[in-house]
Amino acid sequence: MSKPQIIEALVLETAANLTNAQTGEDQALTKLITVEGELINIWHTDNRLPAKTNEEVLVAISPSNKTNPATGAPYLNYAIIPAAFATKIVAAK
């Protein structure tokens, strides 16, 4: 199993209790921008927000075992790493 890509990001926006159009369930949403300029939207099925707006975090990105039926490409899993723990990851590199 390969290591996930870990990238720095800034939390642009957060909101809880939003209806996810794909699932119809209330979920939280975190919008991020990475240092590479990529915008990432992460839905949280537990309806909790792991970070605050304007917080700098690390994001772990790894391919899922599930694939998109239309393209065959793997879906991506995203994990927001809180700033306090992120400093330990950066120090270990």
Phi and psi restraints in degrees (value plus and minus 20) as a CYANA .aco file:
   2 SER   PHI    -101.4   -61.4
   2 SER   PSI     135.6   175.6
   3 LYS   PHI     -90.7   -50.7
   3 LYS   PSI     124.6   164.6
   4 PRO   PHI     -90.4   -50.4
   4 PRO   PSI     133.9   173.9
   5 GLN   PHI     -94.0   -54.0
   5 GLN   PSI     114.5   154.5
   6 ILE   PHI    -138.8   -98.8
   6 ILE   PSI     106.3   146.3
   7 ILE   PHI    -155.7  -115.7
   7 ILE   PSI     127.6   167.6
   8 GLU   PHI     -96.8   -56.8
   8 GLU   PSI     125.3   165.3
   9 ALA   PHI    -170.7  -130.7
   9 ALA   PSI     140.6   180.6
  10 LEU   PHI    -135.9   -95.9
  10 LEU   PSI     113.1   153.1
  11 VAL   PHI     -97.6   -57.6
  11 VAL   PSI      98.1   138.1
  12 LEU   PHI    -107.6   -67.6
  12 LEU   PSI     -58.2   -18.2
  13 GLU   PHI    -178.3  -138.3
  13 GLU   PSI     126.4   166.4
  14 THR   PHI    -158.3  -118.3
  14 THR   PSI     129.9   169.9
  15 ALA   PHI    -179.9  -139.9
  15 ALA   PSI     122.4   162.4
  16 ALA   PHI    -132.4   -92.4
  16 ALA   PSI     146.2   186.2
  17 ASN   PHI      40.5    80.5
  17 ASN   PSI      17.7    57.7
  18 LEU   PHI    -117.2   -77.2
  18 LEU   PSI     126.5   166.5
  19 THR   PHI    -104.1   -64.1
  19 THR   PSI      97.7   137.7
  20 ASN   PHI     -96.8   -56.8
  20 ASN   PSI      98.1   138.1
  21 ALA   PHI     -80.8   -40.8
  21 ALA   PSI     -49.2    -9.2
  22 GLN   PHI     -95.9   -55.9
  22 GLN   PSI     -54.2   -14.2
  23 THR   PHI    -127.5   -87.5
  23 THR   PSI     -42.0    -2.0
  24 GLY   PHI      56.8    96.8
  24 GLY   PSI     -15.0    25.0
  25 GLU   PHI    -121.4   -81.4
  25 GLU   PSI     134.3   174.3
  26 ASP   PHI     -93.7   -53.7
  26 ASP   PSI     105.9   145.9
  27 GLN   PHI    -162.2  -122.2
  27 GLN   PSI     142.7   182.7
  28 ALA   PHI    -111.5   -71.5
  28 ALA   PSI     135.7   175.7
  29 LEU   PHI    -153.0  -113.0
  29 LEU   PSI     114.1   154.1
  30 THR   PHI    -140.3  -100.3
  30 THR   PSI     107.2   147.2
  31 LYS   PHI    -127.1   -87.1
  31 LYS   PSI     109.3   149.3
  32 LEU   PHI    -146.9  -106.9
  32 LEU   PSI     138.4   178.4
  33 ILE   PHI    -147.0  -107.0
  33 ILE   PSI     111.5   151.5
  34 THR   PHI    -107.0   -67.0
  34 THR   PSI     147.3   187.3
  35 VAL   PHI     -85.7   -45.7
  35 VAL   PSI     -36.0     4.0
  36 GLU   PHI    -109.5   -69.5
  36 GLU   PSI     -19.2    20.8
  37 GLY   PHI      67.2   107.2
  37 GLY   PSI     -12.0    28.0
  38 GLU   PHI    -103.2   -63.2
  38 GLU   PSI     112.7   152.7
  39 LEU   PHI    -110.6   -70.6
  39 LEU   PSI     112.9   152.9
  40 ILE   PHI    -149.0  -109.0
  40 ILE   PSI     110.9   150.9
  41 ASN   PHI    -129.1   -89.1
  41 ASN   PSI     105.9   145.9
  42 ILE   PHI    -140.6  -100.6
  42 ILE   PSI     100.1   140.1
  43 TRP   PHI    -109.7   -69.7
  43 TRP   PSI     119.0   159.0
  44 HIS   PHI    -135.6   -95.6
  44 HIS   PSI      90.2   130.2
  45 THR   PHI     -85.6   -45.6
  45 THR   PSI     -42.6    -2.6
  46 ASP   PHI    -102.6   -62.6
  46 ASP   PSI     -19.7    20.3
  47 ASN   PHI      41.3    81.3
  47 ASN   PSI       7.5    47.5
  48 ARG   PHI    -132.8   -92.8
  48 ARG   PSI     131.8   171.8
  49 LEU   PHI    -125.1   -85.1
  49 LEU   PSI      97.7   137.7
  50 PRO   PHI    -102.8   -62.8
  50 PRO   PSI     -26.1    13.9
  51 ALA   PHI    -171.5  -131.5
  51 ALA   PSI     146.7   186.7
  52 LYS   PHI    -128.4   -88.4
  52 LYS   PSI     135.9   175.9
  53 THR   PHI     -75.6   -35.6
  53 THR   PSI     118.2   158.2
  54 ASN   PHI      52.9    92.9
  54 ASN   PSI     -11.6    28.4
  55 GLU   PHI    -105.5   -65.5
  55 GLU   PSI     117.6   157.6
  56 GLU   PHI    -108.0   -68.0
  56 GLU   PSI     110.0   150.0
  57 VAL   PHI    -156.0  -116.0
  57 VAL   PSI     152.1   192.1
  58 LEU   PHI    -126.3   -86.3
  58 LEU   PSI     130.0   170.0
  59 VAL   PHI    -145.3  -105.3
  59 VAL   PSI     106.5   146.5
  60 ALA   PHI    -112.7   -72.7
  60 ALA   PSI     110.0   150.0
  61 ILE   PHI    -144.4  -104.4
  61 ILE   PSI     104.8   144.8
  62 SER   PHI    -163.2  -123.2
  62 SER   PSI     128.2   168.2
  63 PRO   PHI     -90.6   -50.6
  63 PRO   PSI     123.9   163.9
  64 SER   PHI    -105.6   -65.6
  64 SER   PSI     143.9   183.9
  65 ASN   PHI     -96.0   -56.0
  65 ASN   PSI     -39.4     0.6
  66 LYS   PHI    -103.0   -63.0
  66 LYS   PSI     124.2   164.2
  67 THR   PHI    -139.5   -99.5
  67 THR   PSI     135.1   175.1
  68 ASN   PHI     -93.5   -53.5
  68 ASN   PSI      99.8   139.8
  69 PRO   PHI     -81.8   -41.8
  69 PRO   PSI     -48.1    -8.1
  70 ALA   PHI     -95.3   -55.3
  70 ALA   PSI     -55.3   -15.3
  71 THR   PHI    -134.6   -94.6
  71 THR   PSI     -40.4    -0.4
  72 GLY   PHI      61.0   101.0
  72 GLY   PSI     -24.1    15.9
  73 ALA   PHI     -97.0   -57.0
  73 ALA   PSI     125.0   165.0
  74 PRO   PHI     -89.3   -49.3
  74 PRO   PSI     124.1   164.1
  75 TYR   PHI     -88.6   -48.6
  75 TYR   PSI     140.4   180.4
  76 LEU   PHI    -127.9   -87.9
  76 LEU   PSI     119.3   159.3
  77 ASN   PHI    -118.8   -78.8
  77 ASN   PSI     116.3   156.3
  78 TYR   PHI    -141.3  -101.3
  78 TYR   PSI     118.5   158.5
  79 ALA   PHI    -152.6  -112.6
  79 ALA   PSI     104.6   144.6
  80 ILE   PHI    -104.2   -64.2
  80 ILE   PSI     105.5   145.5
  81 ILE   PHI    -121.8   -81.8
  81 ILE   PSI      97.6   137.6
  82 PRO   PHI     -77.2   -37.2
  82 PRO   PSI     129.9   169.9
  83 ALA   PHI     -74.5   -34.5
  83 ALA   PSI     -60.4   -20.4
  84 ALA   PHI     -81.9   -41.9
  84 ALA   PSI     -61.6   -21.6
  85 PHE   PHI     -98.8   -58.8
  85 PHE   PSI     -51.7   -11.7
  86 ALA   PHI     -78.1   -38.1
  86 ALA   PSI     -56.1   -16.1
  87 THR   PHI     -82.6   -42.6
  87 THR   PSI     -52.6   -12.6
  88 LYS   PHI     -89.1   -49.1
  88 LYS   PSI     -58.0   -18.0
  89 ILE   PHI     -86.3   -46.3
  89 ILE   PSI     -65.7   -25.7
  90 VAL   PHI     -83.3   -43.3
  90 VAL   PSI     -60.1   -20.1
  91 ALA   PHI     -86.6   -46.6
  91 ALA   PSI     -50.4   -10.4
  92 ALA   PHI     -98.9   -58.9
  92 ALA   PSI     -35.7     4.3
